[in-house]
Amino acid sequence: DHDSKFHSLLGRISENSRLQNVVQNLRYQARILMASSVQIPGRAEKSLRDHKEILKFLEAGAGSKAEQKVRKHTRDTKEVVLENYDETENSA
């Protein structure tokens, strides 16, 4: 899937084995939550836009802007997933 390929690519182009391991471990731990995030209407499209913007920054050599976008993307995704989880729990 696009999301997994994107995160794997980031790890590979970093040429940093420690970062690759951290990314792999985090991706494994977050897989269940992330799988639920793409079920939220509009979330997959938003993630794709975020990923494209991150790549644009990386290609331009704007590492700090890419980092800021990654952090925002991660926060936004977490918030949307947790909001969705709360709504699901409250309606049960």
N, C-alpha and C positions, 0 to 999 in steps of 0.2 A: 504494500500500500504506500501511497505518497508520503505519509507522515513518517513511517519507519525508514524509508529510503532517504528522506531529507535529513533526519537526525543521524543516520549512519554516515552519510556523506560529510556532514559537519565534523564528525569524529575523525574520519579518514583524512580530510584535507588539513586538519590541524597538525598532523604528523606527531601527535603527542599521545603515546600509549597510555599514560595515566588518565588523560582526559577521555580517551576512547573507552577505557574501563569504567570510569565514572558515568559517562553518558549511557553506556550499555546497562549498568546497574540501575540507574535512575529510570531509564526507559522500561526496564522489566518491572520495577516497582510501581510505575505509574500506568502500566498498560491497561489495567482494569478500569481505572478512572478515565483515561483518555478514550477508551472504547465507548464509554458512556457519553463522552462529550460530543462525539460526532453524531450522536442520535438527537442532539438538541438542535432544533431548527436554526439554520443559518451558521452554525458553529464550524462546520467543515469548510465552508466558503471563507469564513473569517480567518481560519487557520491558514488556508492556502494563500490568502492575501498577505498575511503576516510573514509567512515563509518566503514569499517572493520579495517582500521588502527587506527581510534579513539578508537574503542572497544578494540583492542589489547593493546594500551597504558593504557586504564582504567583498564583492567584486570591485567596488570603488575604493577599497582600502580604508573604509570608515569603521574601524573595529569598535570604537566606543559607541557609535550610533547603533551598530549591530547588537552590541551587548545590551544597550538600553531597550531596544526593541525585543530582544529575547526575554529580558526580565519582565517587560510589560505583557508580552504574549503568555508567559508562564503564569503570571498573576491573574490575567484575564481568564485564562482557561480554568485555573483552579477555582476562581470565584464562580464562574458559570456552572461548573460541575457541582460545587458544593450547594449553590442555590437550587439546582435541579434536584439534588439529593434531598435537601430539606423539604422541598415541595412534594416529592414522592413520599417521604416519610410522614409528612403532615396529612396527606390525603388517604393514607392507609388506615 
